[in-house]
Amino acid sequence: MAEVEETLKRIQTQKGVQGIIIVTAEGIPIRSTLDNASTVQYAGLIQQLVMKARVTVREMDPQNDLTFLRIRSKKNEIMIAPDKDYFLIIL
Amino acid sequence: MMASKRPKSTGDKKNDSADSAGSSTELGLPDDIFPLVLTSGTQELFECRVDKDVTRESPYKILRKEEILKDMKTRAAVSDFHPIKQTVLNYPGEELLLMFDRDFTCGQNFYLVLTEESKKRILEPPVSAREDTAEGTSLDSPPCKTPECQPWVSLGSEREIEEESVRDSRPRLKYRISRVRRKFGAPVTFTDCNAQESKDKYTECTSYDDRKFSIERMEITTGVQAVPTLRSISTQTRWTYPRNMCSQYEFREFTEEEKENIANSENFRNFVNSVVSRFEVAAQQNMIFDVFFNDWQALHEEDGIFGGKVETHLKEYQSFTDLHFTKEKTISDINWHPTINGLIAVSVMEKLSSEGKINGSAKLLQNPPLIFFWSFSDPINPQLLLECPDDVLSFQFCPSNPNIIVGGCMNGQVVLWDVSAHADRLQGTRSAAGKATSANECALPAFQDKRELNTPVVRYCAVSGVENGHKARITDVQWLPENFEISKAGIPVENKAHICVQVITCAPDCCVMFWDIRLPRVTTHSLTERKPKVTETPHLNRSDVPNTFKHLDLSWKPFIKVALPKKGTGAEYSPLKFSLRDNINDNQTGGSTETSEQNLEKSEGGTEYALLRASSAKQLKPLEDISTRFYIGTQDGEVVYTDWKMEKDNDSGRLLSTKPSHCFLVHDGFINSVRRSPFFKDIILTVGGWTFAIWKEGVMNGPIIHSSCSPKKCTVGYWSPSRPGLFFIGKEDGNVEVWDLLEKTHEASQTQNLSTTQITCIKPWIVPPKQHFLAVSDHSGTLHILEVPWSLRSPSYNEKSNMAKYFEKEVDRLIFLNKRKEMRAKEKKDKEAEEQKKKMEPKMPEKLEEQIEEENLVHYKTYLAMEKVILKNMGLLSDEEPALN
């Protein structure tokens, strides 16, 4: 538990990181460093995106799976790491 | 048997015919025709059967005599020809004509023609008759004889007629039927009677189905039309009426407990661990490489330089001259209005020589000098005119309140104008249709036009007293920025009011004066006594002059006078232009409307300048970071760097100005521009005589860049507001030179001729977005507005840092140069000393040889020691080795 916290803190303090959100597979946020409204918004939107991306990758090759998703926009970047049950979103 | 009958009939008729025959001979028929009866057998033999071979139409049959004779021989007396045996024998010809006589004209049904001639006659005349009739009357046409009427010859046709005609076979019977007389005219009764009751009354023929009679219809003619099958169906939907409904949702969330549970689970931990490593990779990538750096755009910046020589010239945008006022006059100063785009103010003065000025001084009163406000929207009529007491050489808008203008005159007076009353009018000139946006909406168009056609003239509202001001013409006037003010001692202190309240002027009477537009603080009694006097002093006040600066009018005094004594000599410098370090007014662009707008708001909130009081120096906090030093350009071409702080003179206890720290005689003529670069606070451009120089504050050895002498005098210089390395120099012959220090430093990168007379002032201005103007005025009174092309207004990539580096290089060069100079000077000195020594030497007695040898040994030893030291320093010799001896 503590190490988890520590790891998260480590990422948080890295340069350029604005916030972290951990979401379940259904899109319900578990942990977040941003305010509630943004968290929920991000969680909902990104969950759909990740589903889509995963399906895309899987369809091309069933053995394949999504490991990392990076969305780069003009102003910032969103990094998403999906897993079986959870996602980690870093802004 | 016909034949048998015939003879009978013929027998009957024979009698008749005998009679007739006899009659025929009487008729004229010759003897050569002999009626003959031919039996059917004979007829068959001779092929003259009745109605078969011989008909009415062709009644001729030619018989051969021999055959007749033969027949006569064979049948002897039975033969029909017996009676005519003799004639036949006598017949001359071979053939005999047998005529069928149908009509029994000769008594028998045949007759034989006995003579040749008659034969011919019978045969031929019908032919000839026919021929005659056929040919007309051509052959033998005797003259036409009218047929004579001959008695009817009955040929048996009467019988037929008789048969045909209808005659009463018996006399006609006549019957007469009549009713009984009593029944005539008796009343009659009619009754209906049903026809069907008694069968006698009618008969009917009913139709019955005749079975024997059946007709099958083989053909029928009908019309056929194809018609689509149509069906008509209807449905009805259930009509639902609209209802208002709303739903509300909330995002799903875990409760705190659940969150805790999940966070603690093993699953979660594993997940986080596995995932974090990926992130670290990504973060590293981001750190190595700046993702958001747009290479493409950065490339574009550099490329602009090489973008071809499209537009490097300053384009003429507009030019302003006023024919009434600016004839024979020159423009002395230009100022862009700080807030209103497109508005520019120009001060105009006489361009007489100094003698002319003295002689023609009477003229000035009739034709007062003016400051013109020009607007881009109206090139012919100026928007506003400011009346000046005397020719104004320099003026400036107050940065915090653009309606206040301060100007310095020829006679040493400082003038203040307040144009707040006309601010609307000036504001209205922003749009092209300035007249339409005028706030004064007059119902009567006649009045409206008149008012706007006449340019309003604003009289100055305050002027300093002649005895209090400068003794010579004021050549430079500047407002002090609103963030600080100067106390009586010359110490910059903070400005509580945040509006510009102080003005600095300089004049060739060797002093720089500081003026405050507020009334001085009430310190001494005398001032309080003087105050009522001030208000009572009668003014010739015009009604349209605002009372903003009434308190200053004619009594304005500077609160600091900075004298500029020269070092060493007792003379003083005569400053023409100056430049403060922290003066933000020096390079104003249109982009700084924000700060000035804020200030406008404050000033519009109602700062009554009359009520402002200069605060006591003790109350205000002195500002440390404001430099009190400034550069001055003098009439003799010197650049002076001095301090305005007053220091107390220990002897007399008065405040005296400090002596200037540095002075450089660089220019050959009087200095006409001292300007700070808008990008580097410590870079100053001075223009004077035939050269210009760039100075760096702090580097006191000399100018870091000094241009070569140009063939024509440089009359004015100004930095470009957007490019760090660019500045404009105006020349005596009307050329404007564009100097780009990054491109060329030995000559101008561009020269453009604008007018024939000398350029008197250059002021650039930026109208956002991206319109850069250069206002250039010349000696003939014309104001040219030029548009600065893109290549001259957009800085190249990293231009500022490049310029900074360049300046540093120059500074280094200068320092090096100075060092070299010193070194050379020192060397020279040493050389001289040595020469002196040498001169002295022959006077000394000759040394003995031993002494010389000793000296040589000493020299050698010192040399060895030096060698050791050098080798040690070079590291070739280690410390342990014994020194060579």
Interface residues (C-beta under 8 A of the other chain):
Chain A: M1 E3 V4 T7 L8 R10 I11 Q14 K15 G16 V17 I22 T24 E26 G27 I28 P29 I30 R31 V40 A43 G44 T67 F68 R70 R72 K74 E77 M79 A81 D83 K84 D85 Y86 L88 I90
Chain B: F251 R252 E253 F254 K259 I262 A263 N264 N267 F268 R269 F271 V272 N273 S274 V275 V276 R278 F279 A282 A283 N286 M287 V291 F292
